[in-house]
């Protein structure tokens, strides 16, 4: 009978979880193969066997982050209203970030530059955002360059989520701030006719 396999999916999962937390909360240079293996209660051999090396483990963490965010954003239904869809995508982005704070920090917190790789391939987390923007441009609801619009909206979302995760905004303040801030960003990219219509429809202060 062969030797039992010890470096299985359970060990892989522990290593990914431990690496995720360490990458999100420590300087990158302190996240060594030995440190991650010790935190996961396994050996350095397991890391090399399952991921090849430290970079392979980090790619697995980032692939998980990308796949999770893409899955949640892609699950947002498409409607006939591109602006409503963009807001719904923003809500999903915030919800995923708050529910997976360590993965969010690893993906967008500066541990590595954003460059999806591995099994996820070119799975860009903002691709659903770009698709909604392109629908808005085609319907003459939005005006401008799709990439610039996406970066503007993404920057707004990232700023709000990062402040919330850092504790700079408490839950009540984050809730009160999110909707008007995202809507203001969206309005800024609408065509003049749509912009005036939206402003006219707003309730008086």
Buried (B, 14 or more C-beta within 10 A) or exposed (E): EEEEEEBEEEBBEBBBBBBBBBBBBEEEEEBBBEBBBEBBEBBBEBBBBBBEEBEEBBBBBBBBBBBBBBEBBBEBEEEEBBBBBBBBBBBBBBEBBBEBBBBBBBBBBEBBEEEBBBEBEEBBBBEBBBBBBBBBBEBEBBBBEBEEBBBBBBEBBBEBBBBBBEEEBEEEEBEEBBEEBBBEBBBBBBBEEBBEEBEEEEEEE
